[in-house]
Amino acid sequence: MSNQDTTPIEDAENIHDQPAEAAENNGADEKAAPKQETLAELEQALAEARKQANNFSEGWQRERADFSNYKRRAERDLLTMRFNAKIDTLKTMLPVLDDFERAMTNLPDDLKSHGWLEGISAIHRKFIKTLEDEGVEAIDPTGDLFDPNLHEAIGRDESTDVESGHITATLQKGYICGDRVLRPALVRVAE
């Protein structure tokens, strides 16, 4: 129906209806707007949560790598401490070995055939075998070129038989374990 066919009362009712319809349309727009704002807020919150999750994940991975490095370092340090303790223990045994060898070298003639000596010799051999099993090697460098890393020169000899800088006599054996010198050999060097 057109506005011309209506009465003034009906026009008044239509006027009230139009703003109500407009208000209803505005209300729908207002409801849609909060949904859009809420969706935008949720997307932003999701993006922030993802960023925070990535930060936590990266931090966790760094901490895990740091712990793994710490664990390897602690294992390496433990092995080093054990090896150093072993070296220190072996060093304390060397004077005992020297005493054994001096005693065996300087035996009185009347004891050489004694049965007791066989037992002592067996103990000496067992002691040497134990040191060898631990990786200890004797350094007896007579005739070798002097090496200050393995030898300690305590004198010089004039010699025509041995080249200059070579060892003429070993006064005390040296010992190494792996790449570590337990004790340098005491030597005399040709001039």
matplotlib code that plots the C-alpha trace (Angstrom):
import matplotlib.pyplot as plt

x = [0.0, 1.2, 1.3, -1.4, -3.9, -3.4, -5.0, -3.1, -3.4, -2.0, 0.8, 1.7, 1.8, 4.0, 6.3, 6.7, 7.2, 10.0, 12.2, 11.5, 12.5, 15.6, 16.3, 16.0, 18.3, 20.7, 20.5, 21.4, 24.4, 25.4, 25.2, 27.3, 29.8, 30.6, 30.9, 33.5, 35.3, 35.3, 36.6, 39.4, 40.2, 40.3, 42.5, 44.9, 44.8, 45.5, 48.5, 49.9, 49.4, 51.2, 54.0, 54.3, 54.2, 57.0, 59.0, 58.4, 59.3, 62.6, 63.4, 62.8, 64.9, 67.8, 67.5, 67.5, 70.6, 72.3, 71.5, 72.8, 76.1, 76.3, 75.8, 78.6, 80.9, 80.2, 80.9, 84.2, 85.2, 84.5, 86.6, 89.4, 89.2, 89.4, 92.3, 94.2, 93.5, 94.8, 97.9, 98.5, 98.2, 100.5, 103.1, 103.2, 103.9, 107.0, 109.4, 108.3, 109.0, 112.5, 113.2, 112.2, 114.4, 117.4, 116.9, 116.8, 119.8, 121.9, 121.1, 123.8, 125.1, 124.0, 120.3, 120.1, 119.2, 116.9, 113.3, 112.1, 113.5, 111.3, 108.3, 109.6, 110.4, 106.9, 105.5, 107.8, 106.6, 103.0, 103.6, 105.1, 102.2, 99.6, 101.3, 101.4, 97.7, 97.0, 98.9, 102.2, 105.2, 108.9, 111.1, 114.7, 116.1, 119.8, 121.0, 117.9, 117.9, 117.4, 113.7, 113.1, 109.5, 110.4, 113.9, 115.6, 119.3, 121.4, 124.8, 126.9, 129.4, 132.2, 131.7, 133.1, 130.7, 127.5, 126.4, 126.0, 122.6, 121.9, 121.6, 124.7, 123.2, 119.8, 120.3, 116.6, 113.8, 111.0, 107.4, 104.5, 100.8, 99.0, 100.3, 101.1, 104.6, 104.4, 108.1, 110.8, 113.9, 117.0, 119.7, 123.2, 123.6, 126.6, 128.2]
y = [0.0, 3.5, 6.4, 8.1, 5.3, 5.3, 7.4, 9.8, 7.3, 4.5, 6.9, 7.5, 3.8, 3.3, 6.0, 4.2, 1.0, 2.3, 3.4, 0.1, -1.8, 0.4, -0.2, -3.9, -3.7, -1.6, -4.2, -6.9, -4.9, -4.3, -8.0, -8.7, -6.1, -7.6, -11.0, -9.6, -7.8, -11.0, -13.0, -10.4, -10.5, -14.3, -14.4, -11.9, -14.0, -17.1, -15.5, -14.3, -17.8, -19.4, -16.9, -17.6, -21.4, -21.0, -19.0, -21.7, -24.4, -22.7, -22.1, -25.7, -26.9, -24.6, -25.9, -29.4, -28.8, -27.0, -30.0, -32.5, -30.4, -30.3, -34.1, -34.7, -32.3, -33.9, -37.4, -36.1, -34.5, -37.7, -39.7, -37.1, -37.3, -41.1, -41.1, -38.5, -40.5, -43.6, -41.7, -40.5, -44.0, -45.4, -42.7, -43.8, -47.4, -46.6, -46.2, -49.7, -51.1, -49.4, -51.0, -54.4, -54.1, -52.8, -55.7, -58.3, -56.8, -56.7, -60.2, -61.8, -65.0, -67.2, -66.1, -66.7, -70.4, -69.9, -71.0, -67.8, -65.8, -67.6, -66.3, -62.7, -63.0, -64.1, -61.1, -58.8, -60.3, -60.0, -56.3, -55.6, -57.4, -55.4, -52.1, -53.3, -54.2, -50.6, -49.3, -48.4, -48.8, -48.4, -45.9, -47.2, -44.9, -45.8, -44.9, -42.9, -39.2, -37.0, -35.9, -33.4, -34.5, -38.1, -37.8, -35.8, -35.2, -35.2, -35.3, -35.2, -37.8, -37.3, -40.2, -41.2, -44.2, -42.3, -39.2, -35.9, -35.4, -39.1, -40.9, -42.8, -44.3, -44.7, -44.2, -44.6, -45.9, -43.6, -44.6, -43.5, -44.4, -43.6, -40.2, -39.1, -39.3, -40.7, -40.2, -39.1, -41.3, -40.1, -40.2, -39.1, -37.5, -37.5, -34.2]
z = [0.0, -0.8, 1.5, -0.5, 0.2, 3.9, 6.5, 8.8, 11.7, 9.7, 8.5, 12.1, 12.8, 9.8, 11.0, 14.3, 12.4, 10.2, 13.0, 14.7, 11.6, 11.3, 14.9, 14.3, 11.4, 13.4, 16.2, 13.7, 12.5, 16.1, 16.8, 13.7, 14.7, 18.1, 16.4, 14.0, 16.8, 18.9, 15.9, 15.4, 19.1, 19.1, 16.0, 17.7, 20.9, 18.9, 17.2, 20.5, 22.0, 19.0, 19.4, 23.1, 22.4, 19.9, 22.5, 25.1, 22.6, 21.6, 25.2, 26.0, 23.1, 24.2, 27.8, 26.5, 24.4, 27.4, 29.6, 27.0, 26.7, 30.5, 30.7, 28.1, 29.9, 33.3, 31.8, 30.2, 33.5, 35.4, 33.0, 33.3, 37.1, 37.1, 34.7, 36.8, 40.0, 38.2, 37.1, 40.6, 42.0, 39.4, 40.2, 43.8, 42.8, 40.7, 43.7, 44.9, 41.4, 41.5, 44.9, 43.6, 40.6, 42.6, 45.1, 42.3, 40.6, 43.8, 45.2, 47.2, 45.7, 48.6, 48.1, 44.3, 44.8, 47.7, 47.3, 49.0, 46.1, 43.6, 45.5, 45.6, 41.8, 41.2, 43.1, 41.1, 37.8, 38.9, 39.9, 36.5, 34.7, 36.7, 35.7, 32.0, 32.2, 33.3, 30.3, 31.9, 29.7, 30.7, 29.0, 28.7, 26.0, 25.9, 22.4, 21.5, 20.7, 23.8, 24.1, 26.9, 27.0, 28.0, 29.4, 32.2, 31.5, 34.7, 33.0, 29.9, 28.6, 26.1, 23.7, 20.4, 20.1, 20.4, 18.4, 20.1, 21.6, 22.0, 25.3, 26.6, 29.7, 31.5, 35.2, 36.1, 33.9, 33.0, 32.6, 30.5, 30.6, 27.3, 26.3, 29.9, 31.3, 34.8, 35.3, 32.9, 32.5, 34.2, 31.5, 30.6, 27.1, 24.7, 23.9]

ax = plt.figure().add_subplot(projection="3d")
ax.plot(x, y, z, "-o")
ax.set_aspect("equal")
plt.show()
